[in-house]
Amino acid sequence: MTNTAVVVVTQRDRQHPQRRKKKRLTGIGVAVGAMSPIRPNVIRAMDFQFDTTVDGRTLKTLNVIDESTRGALAIDVDRGIDADGVVDVLDRLALIHGGAPHYVRFDNGPEFVAHAVHDWCRFNGTGSLFIDPGSPWRNAWIESFNGRLRDELLNSWHFDSLWEARVIIEDWRADYNTNRPHTAHGERTPTEFALQWTTTHQPQAGYRLDHQTGPLQFDRRHDQTSSKRTPDNVVRAPPAARRRPYHTLPDPHRCQESPNPN
């Protein structure tokens, strides 16, 4: 009887093998301790948030901030954002802000641990700072920003379409950067703090911002190696590169979402 029982158990195990739990994939980043950014463009933090439009369809936002200035560098809004979408945002910010950051901090979400993001960081010399799984407090600056975005906008606004969400969220981001002072910055806004830091620590930098007509490109009057220092060396950015004033954006209620090709 004992041998028969052993045979029955063995056959049952063969018919229903025990499944092993898959180990959760985590990112492979640089080994560093607690880091506090000492200047802009050193550490950028990224995280996702979710919301819905009135028809119940998902909205996914990729939020990116500079941990030094606390400025919101981007809030990318779409129905879905994968690893390639993360790389697109990283590329765009590197182009806008004059290069890739030294480090990028994010959690172990599948979009961030993907090979596409890892390769981008490796090719651009950017270190990956992955927080411990289940420890959102280790990404405190972006979590604080997410909470403010949720409380001030997402919880109080019902978006009719994807395009309306993009316009309104981008307008909120601009207001956050230019009109929201931070106590840690001496009651200065992220834009004011970044400008003051650049003026104090990098007076030779020739990048200026004209809020009336758009950004100005490199001004050689501040280049110590240039023999020509006349105002003629100021090159204005092409019109396509200038940001449209937010008050000239179209009425979000008139924005029509493009039909789903599927």
C-alpha positions as CSV (number, residue, x, y, z in Angstrom):
1,M,0.0,0.0,0.0
2,T,2.8,2.4,0.7
3,N,4.5,1.8,-2.7
4,T,1.1,2.4,-4.5
5,A,0.6,5.7,-2.7
6,V,4.0,6.8,-3.7
7,V,3.3,6.0,-7.3
8,V,0.0,7.9,-7.3
9,V,1.6,11.1,-5.9
10,T,4.4,10.9,-8.5
11,Q,1.9,10.7,-11.3
12,R,-0.1,13.6,-10.0
13,D,3.0,15.8,-9.7
14,R,3.8,15.0,-13.3
15,Q,0.4,16.0,-14.5
16,H,0.3,19.2,-12.5
17,P,3.9,20.4,-12.0
18,Q,4.5,23.1,-9.4
19,R,5.0,26.5,-11.0
20,R,7.8,28.6,-9.9
21,K,7.2,32.2,-9.3
22,K,9.1,34.5,-11.7
23,K,11.6,36.8,-10.1
24,R,10.6,40.4,-10.6
25,L,12.9,42.1,-13.0
26,T,14.9,45.0,-11.5
27,G,17.1,47.6,-13.1
28,I,20.9,47.5,-13.1
29,G,22.1,50.9,-12.1
30,V,25.1,52.5,-10.6
31,A,25.9,51.8,-7.0
32,V,25.7,55.0,-5.1
33,G,24.4,56.2,-1.7
34,A,21.9,58.9,-1.0
35,M,22.5,61.7,-3.5
36,S,21.5,65.3,-3.3
37,P,21.9,67.3,-6.5
38,I,24.4,70.3,-6.2
39,R,23.4,72.0,-9.5
40,P,20.9,71.8,-12.3
41,N,21.0,69.0,-14.9
42,V,22.7,66.5,-12.6
43,I,19.8,64.3,-11.5
44,R,16.5,64.0,-13.3
45,A,13.7,62.0,-11.8
46,M,11.0,60.3,-13.8
47,D,7.7,58.5,-12.9
48,F,4.3,57.6,-14.4
49,Q,0.8,58.7,-13.4
50,F,-2.5,57.6,-14.6
51,D,-5.9,59.2,-15.2
52,T,-8.9,58.8,-17.5
53,T,-10.9,60.8,-20.0
54,V,-14.7,61.1,-19.6
55,D,-15.2,58.1,-21.8
56,G,-13.2,55.9,-19.4
57,R,-10.1,55.5,-21.6
58,T,-6.7,55.6,-19.9
59,L,-4.4,58.6,-19.8
60,K,-0.8,57.9,-18.9
61,T,1.6,60.7,-18.1
62,L,5.4,60.6,-17.9
63,N,6.6,63.2,-15.4
64,V,10.2,64.4,-15.5
65,I,11.7,66.9,-13.0
66,D,15.1,68.4,-12.2
67,E,15.9,67.5,-8.6
68,S,17.9,70.7,-8.1
69,T,15.6,73.3,-9.5
70,R,12.4,71.2,-8.8
71,G,11.3,72.4,-12.2
72,A,8.9,70.2,-14.3
73,L,10.9,69.5,-17.4
74,A,8.2,67.5,-19.1
75,I,4.8,65.9,-18.6
76,D,4.3,63.7,-21.6
77,V,0.6,62.6,-22.0
78,D,-0.6,59.7,-24.1
79,R,-2.9,56.7,-24.0
80,G,0.1,54.5,-23.4
81,I,3.9,55.1,-23.0
82,D,6.4,52.3,-23.4
83,A,10.2,52.2,-23.2
84,D,10.6,53.7,-26.6
85,G,8.4,56.6,-25.5
86,V,10.6,57.1,-22.5
87,V,13.7,57.3,-24.8
88,D,11.9,59.8,-27.0
89,V,11.3,62.1,-24.0
90,L,14.9,61.7,-22.8
91,D,16.2,62.6,-26.3
92,R,13.9,65.6,-26.5
93,L,15.0,66.9,-23.1
94,A,18.7,66.4,-23.9
95,L,18.3,68.5,-27.0
96,I,16.4,71.3,-25.3
97,H,18.6,71.5,-22.2
98,G,22.0,71.1,-23.9
99,G,22.8,67.5,-23.1
100,A,21.9,64.5,-21.1
101,P,22.0,64.6,-17.3
102,H,24.6,62.9,-15.2
103,Y,22.0,60.6,-13.6
104,V,18.3,59.6,-14.1
105,R,16.3,58.3,-11.1
106,F,13.3,56.1,-11.5
107,D,11.7,53.0,-10.1
108,N,11.8,49.4,-11.4
109,G,8.8,49.7,-13.7
110,P,9.1,47.6,-16.9
111,E,9.4,50.7,-19.1
112,F,12.4,51.9,-17.1
113,V,14.3,48.6,-16.8
114,A,13.9,47.9,-20.5
115,H,17.0,47.5,-22.7
116,A,16.1,50.6,-24.8
117,V,16.4,52.9,-21.7
118,H,19.5,51.1,-20.5
119,D,21.1,51.6,-23.9
120,W,20.2,55.2,-24.1
121,C,21.8,55.9,-20.7
122,R,24.9,53.9,-21.7
123,F,25.4,55.7,-25.0
124,N,24.9,59.1,-23.4
125,G,27.0,58.6,-20.3
126,T,24.1,58.8,-18.0
127,G,24.0,56.8,-14.8
128,S,20.7,55.0,-13.8
129,L,19.6,55.4,-10.2
130,F,17.0,52.7,-9.5
131,I,15.2,53.0,-6.2
132,D,14.5,49.9,-4.1
133,P,11.3,48.1,-5.1
134,G,8.4,49.2,-3.0
135,S,10.2,52.3,-1.7
136,P,8.6,55.3,-3.4
137,W,10.0,57.6,-0.7
138,R,13.4,57.1,-2.2
139,N,12.2,59.1,-5.1
140,A,10.8,61.8,-2.9
141,W,11.0,64.8,-5.2
142,I,9.0,63.3,-8.1
143,E,6.5,61.7,-5.6
144,S,5.9,65.2,-4.1
145,F,5.5,66.6,-7.6
146,N,3.0,63.8,-8.5
147,G,1.0,64.6,-5.4
148,R,0.7,68.2,-6.3
149,L,-0.3,67.5,-9.9
150,R,-2.9,65.0,-8.7
151,D,-4.4,67.4,-6.1
152,E,-4.4,70.6,-8.1
153,L,-5.4,69.3,-11.5
154,L,-6.1,65.6,-12.1
155,N,-8.6,65.2,-9.3
156,S,-10.5,68.3,-10.2
157,W,-10.6,68.2,-14.0
158,H,-12.5,65.8,-16.3
159,F,-10.8,65.7,-19.6
160,D,-12.9,65.2,-22.7
161,S,-10.1,64.0,-24.9
162,L,-6.4,63.2,-25.1
163,W,-5.7,66.5,-26.8
164,E,-7.5,68.5,-24.2
165,A,-5.5,66.8,-21.5
166,R,-2.3,67.6,-23.3
167,V,-3.1,71.3,-23.6
168,I,-4.4,71.8,-20.0
169,I,-1.6,69.7,-18.4
170,E,1.1,71.6,-20.4
171,D,-0.4,74.9,-19.3
172,W,-0.3,73.7,-15.7
173,R,3.3,72.7,-16.1
174,A,4.3,76.2,-17.4
175,D,2.4,77.8,-14.5
176,Y,4.1,75.5,-12.0
177,N,7.6,76.5,-13.3
178,T,7.1,80.2,-13.5
179,N,4.6,81.1,-10.7
180,R,5.1,78.5,-7.9
181,P,7.7,79.6,-5.4
182,H,9.5,77.0,-3.3
183,T,10.5,77.5,0.3
184,A,13.7,75.5,-0.2
185,H,14.7,78.0,-3.0
186,G,14.1,81.1,-0.8
187,E,10.6,81.6,-2.2
188,R,11.8,81.6,-5.8
189,T,10.1,79.7,-8.6
190,P,12.0,76.9,-10.4
191,T,12.6,79.2,-13.3
192,E,13.9,82.0,-11.1
193,F,16.2,79.6,-9.2
194,A,17.7,78.1,-12.3
195,L,18.3,81.5,-13.8
196,Q,20.0,82.8,-10.6
197,W,22.1,79.7,-10.4
198,T,23.3,80.0,-14.0
199,T,24.0,83.7,-13.5
200,T,26.0,83.1,-10.3
201,H,27.9,80.0,-11.2
202,Q,28.2,80.2,-15.0
203,P,28.4,83.9,-16.0
204,Q,30.3,82.9,-19.1
205,A,27.4,80.9,-20.4
206,G,25.9,82.7,-23.4
207,Y,22.4,81.3,-23.3
208,R,19.7,83.9,-22.6
209,L,16.0,83.9,-22.6
210,D,13.9,86.6,-24.1
211,H,10.4,86.1,-22.7
212,Q,8.9,88.4,-25.3
213,T,10.3,86.9,-28.5
214,G,11.7,83.5,-27.6
215,P,15.1,82.0,-26.8
216,L,18.3,83.5,-28.0
217,Q,21.1,81.2,-29.1
218,F,24.8,81.4,-28.1
219,D,26.0,85.0,-27.5
220,R,29.7,85.2,-28.3
221,R,30.0,88.4,-26.3
222,H,30.3,86.2,-23.3
223,D,32.8,83.8,-24.9
224,Q,36.3,84.6,-23.5
225,T,38.0,82.9,-26.5
226,S,36.2,84.9,-29.2
227,S,37.9,87.9,-30.8
228,K,34.6,89.4,-31.9
229,R,32.3,90.7,-29.2
230,T,29.8,92.7,-31.1
231,P,26.0,92.5,-30.7
232,D,26.0,91.1,-34.3
233,N,27.1,87.8,-33.0
234,V,23.7,87.2,-31.3
235,V,21.9,84.6,-33.4
236,R,18.1,84.4,-32.8
237,A,16.6,81.0,-32.8
238,P,14.4,80.2,-35.8
239,P,10.7,80.8,-35.4
240,A,9.9,77.1,-35.4
241,A,12.0,76.7,-32.3
242,R,10.3,79.4,-30.3
243,R,7.6,78.4,-27.8
244,R,4.2,79.7,-28.5
245,P,2.7,81.9,-25.7
246,Y,0.3,79.9,-23.7
247,H,-2.4,82.5,-24.0
248,T,-2.4,81.8,-27.8
249,L,-3.1,78.1,-27.5
250,P,-6.4,76.9,-29.0
251,D,-9.4,76.6,-26.9
252,P,-9.1,73.1,-25.3
253,H,-12.9,72.6,-25.6
254,R,-12.5,72.9,-29.4
255,C,-9.7,70.4,-29.6
256,Q,-10.8,67.3,-31.4
257,E,-9.0,64.0,-30.8
258,S,-7.9,62.2,-34.0
259,P,-9.9,59.0,-34.7
260,N,-8.3,55.7,-33.6
261,P,-6.7,54.1,-36.6
262,N,-7.5,50.7,-35.2
